[in-house]
């Protein structure tokens, strides 16, 4: 299978190249960006020399449709909803890593502050949390990074009927690559280095996405309290979830709940203790651990992922593997870098 990557010079686009280089069934055949047209990607990023030496092309949808079998849209939100129109019109397989096809039109306009994709295009896309989507279809909307970590942490609890739905609080932290490559004061080195800051409190665009997906597992859920903060690191997400249980439970019962939910999910690992970012960086794994306080009846669940892999490029490839019948782990078996 030949694949094209649109937005190849972004962090997620570069991760797609790295991971697909290890894939036995998918070849990166064409790469596209808005800048550096005609230059080899390996000249811009020397670490790719001998891995990918393709020239960056100016975006032309028909070239992709005629020359490849699949397109990954690793573009900023607001771009994918425009370029996806022609791919949908030609019934051409598309994976969108941005937020443009995750929400209803009204939710997208409210939370992203811009016009949504056309309804006939939105209707074609399937929101595909890989571990819980049975039919990805031809048009895949890849979940957000914060959303992935949070949803995987909460789904077993929502299906258990053991928690007070009104008490869910999520404190999520991300490395700077989660903000993308566009320069902003909030991601300036002098503001981030040796610092810790909370941003978009009660306003983050992943909030409606998370609620929308979790309601598929418990329709009684109405809302969550969700905060996001920046860590002075390159990559990684830690979602710390606090929730009150409705009945007395034991650590063994909680462990059994998570182990049963993810028994056949290769890329979700349940840890005996609380995981940290080193456990997953560079990999497609989600590691989940927990601690229960019987005095307050508060259960704390910690979920960690690499935002560029499981939170973006890795899950996109995982979804393609599932949709096309490839081995789910194909291209994704690199272990965490750890150190």
N, C-alpha and C positions, 0 to 999 in steps of 0.2 A: 504494500500500500504506500502510495506517495502522498506526502503531506506538505501543505504550505503553512507558513507561520506569518501572520500579519501583526506587526508591532514587535518585530524580532529583537530590537535593541533595548526594550524594557527588561526589567528584572525577570518577569515571568517568561518572556520570550526567550531569554538566554537560558533559563532553566529547562524550557522545552527542548532546546538543542542538546543540552547536556544529558538529559534523561533519554531522549529518543535515540541518541547515539548508541545506547545499550539495548535498543528494542530490535527483536528479530524479525518483526513483520512490518514495521513502519519506517520509512526513509524520509528524512527532511529533504524535499526536492526543490522547494522555492522559498525564499524569504523576502519579506516586504517591510518597509518602514517609510517614514515621511522625510527622513534626512539621510545623508551619506549615500545617496543613490549611486550605484555603480561601483561602490567600494566593497571589497571582500570583508565579511564579518570578522574574519580572523586577523585582518589588518587593524580593525578597531579594537578587537579583544584578542590579544595574542595568545591567551590561554586556550583559544579554540583552534589554533593552528594544527592542521592534521586531523582535526575532529570535524570541523565544518569550515570549508573555504569558499562557500557560495557567495556570489555577489548579491548585494541588497538591490531589490528592484522597486521601481515605482508601482504603487498599487494599481492593479488592473484585474478586476474580478473575473473577467472572461478568460484571462490567461490561466488563472487558478482553476477554473471550472474545466478548461480544456486539457490542462497538463497534469492535474493531480486528482486525488481521490477524496481528499478531506482537507478542511481548513481550520486552523486554530486562530481565534481572534484574541490576541494578547494586547488589546488596545485599552486606552482609558475609557471610562464610562462616558457615554455620549457619542462615541465613535462607532462602536459595534452596532448600535441600533440602526445606523444609516447604511453601513456596508453589508449588513445581513440581509437586506431586502432582496438583492439580486440573487444571493445564494438560496434563499427560500423560494424565490420565483423559479429557479432552475432545479429545485429539489436536490440541492448539493449539500452533502453532510458538513455540518458546522458545529464547532465547539466554541462557545463564548466564555472567556475567563473573566469578563467584566460583569458589572451589575445590571447591564441593560435589559436582560431578558429574565430576571429573577422575580420581579414583582408585577402586580397588576398595574395598569396604566395610571390609575389615580394614586396608588401608593408610590410609584416611581416619581411622579411629578411632585408629590409632597416631600419626599425624603431626599431626592437628588436635585430638586430645584430646576428641572429642565423637562422638555417635552419627552414623552415616552415613545417607544417603538410603535409602529402601526399595529392595530389589534390582530390583523390577519398574520402578522409575523410573530407576535407574542404567543399566539395560540399554537404555533408550531413547536415552540421550545418546551423541553421538559427540564424542570429543576431536578438535578441529579446528585443528591447526596449518595455517593457510590455504594455505601454499605446498606442502604435501605431503598434503593430504586431498582425495581424489577425490569423496567423497560425504558432504557434511555432514549430510544428512537434515533432519528437522523440529526436532530437539532438539540444539542445539549447545552443547558445553562449551568455552568459550573458554580458551586456554592462559594460564598465569600470565605475568607480565612477565619475571621472571628466567628462566623456562623458555623463553620465546620467544627471547630473545637467545642463550641458551646452546645450545639445540637447533639453531638456524640456523647457529651457528658450527661445530658439531661434525658435523652430518649428512654433509656431503661427505667428511669424513675417515673416518667410520665405514664408509662404503660403498666406500672406496678400498682398504681392507686394508693401509694403509701406516703405521699407528700402533700403538704398544704400548698396549693397552686399559687396562692396570693403572697407567698413568702420568698419566691425565687429572686435572688440577687446574684448578678454575675459581675465580677470584677476582672476584666480582661486586659492583658498587657501585650504589646507588640513591639518587635524590633522595627527599625526605621525603613527597611525595604517595603514594609506594608503600606507606606505612604506613597510608593511609586517614585519615579525619577524626577518628576517636576519639582523645581526648586520652590521652597516656601519658607517663610520665617520660622514656622513651627518645627521644621526639620533642619534648620541651619545648625552647623556643628557647635557653635558657641552656645546655642540655646539647649541643645540636647546632651552634649557631653557632660558627664558628671552631674546629671540632673534627672529628674523624674517628673513627668507632668501628665495630668489628666486632660483630655480634650473631648469635644463633641458630647459632653454629658447630656444624656436624654435626647440626643439629636443624631446619633450615628446611624447611617443608612443600613447597617446590618440588623438593626432592631426589628423592623417589620419583616425582614427575611427570616430571622430566627423564629419569631412568633408564628409566621405563616407556616413554616415547616413543622414546628412542634405541635401545632393544632391538628396536624394529620395523625398524631399519635394520642392526643387527648383534646377533644373538642371543647372541653370546659376551660382550657387555658385562655385567659384574656390578655395577659400582659406579663412582662418581666421587667425588673429593674436592672439596667445594663449600663456599665461604664467602661470606658476605654482609656488606656494610658500608654504613653510611649516609654520604652526602655532604651537606654543608651547603648544598644547593641545592633548588629546588622540584621539579624533574622531570628524568627521564633515567635510563637504565641503561647501564652499561658492564660487559660481561662479558669478562674477560681470561682466556683459556684457554691452559694450558701442557700440552704433550704431547710425548712422545718418538716420533720416527719410527723405523721398523724398518730402513729402507734409506736410503742416501744419496739425497737429492732436491735439485732445484734450485728456486730461486724461481720460475722459469718454469713448472715442472711443477706447483707448488702453485697458482699463479695460474690455470693452465689448468684444474685440478681444480675450483676454485671458479667460474670463469666458465662451465664446462660445466654444473655443477649448477644454476646460477641464471640460465642464458641466457634462459629464458622466464618468469622471476619478476620482474615489474615492480617490486615493492616491496623487493627485495633488491639492493643495489648493492655491487659489489666495488671497493674503492678501491686505488689504487697504493701508498699509504702507510697509516699507522695512523689510523683515523677518530677524531673526538672528538665530544662531545655536541652542540656547536653545529651539526654537520652534519645532525642529524635532529630536533631539538626542534621540536614543533608539527606534525610530519609522521608519516605511516604508514611511512616508510622504515626498513629495517634496513641499516646500513652495516657492512661487514666488511673488515678489513685484516689483514695478517699480517707476521711477520718470522721468518726461520729462522736458527738458529745452527748452522752445520755442525760446529763444534767439539764442542758438547755434544749435538748432534742434537735439540735442543729447538725445537719449533715453537710460536710464540706467535701466537695469533689473538685479535683484538680485535673485538667485536661491540657496536654501540651502537644503542639505540632510545629513543624517548620512551615511558616506562612507561604513560602515560595514553592514548596513541594506539595504536601498534603493540602495546604491552603490555596493552591493554584495549579501549577503545571503537573505535579504528580497525580492529583485527583483527576485532572482532565484526561491524562493518559489512562488512568485506571478506568474511567468511564468509557473511553474508547475501547479498551480491552473487553469490557463487559458487553458493550453494544455490538461489537464485531465478532465476538466469540473467541477472542484470543485468551491465552492464559492471563488471569487477572494480574499477576505479578510481573508480566513481561515488561522489561525496561525499568522496573521499579525495585529491584532487589538490592540496590546499594544500601549498605548499612549506615547507621548514623556516624558522623565524623567524630563525635564525642569530644575529642580534645581540640 
